[in-house]
Amino acid sequence: MEYHRDSEFNLGTEDFVLLLARQEEIEGGKLDTAKVKAFRVPAGVLVEVYATTLHYAPCHTDAAKGFRVLVALPKGTNTDKPEIKNDGGDDALLWARNKWLLAHPDSAEARAGAYVGLTGENIKI
């Protein structure tokens, strides 16, 4: 699950699913995946994912059909991680420019060194 300091906009050519949770539900640097909710978004509906919303990449609703989702973020988001001094707060979660990430221990991101901040079931759609 990730979040940004700005809103993200999603618009799909087909229905898609967003996995969402609230940033305020992070307790002690951890988020229980039981707090994550799945929302089906109809094709053609523009969704604003607020900066305070944890989310994951959009998921398809039909693997055979596929889908495309426009994801609009401020310029530079998800590019190289800036060099910062970890002064506490959510600094340890910074994964890329304007991208803070909480990884599940079973994920590829965790194996790549991301902050392990998800507890509970690793959600699969």
Secondary structure, 3 states (H helix, E strand, C coil): CEECCCCEEEEECCCEEEEEEEHHHCECCEEEHHHCEEEEECCCCEEEECCCEEECCCEECCCCCCCCEEEECCCCCCCCCCCCCCCCCCHHHEEECCEEECECCCCHHHHCCCCECEECCCCCC
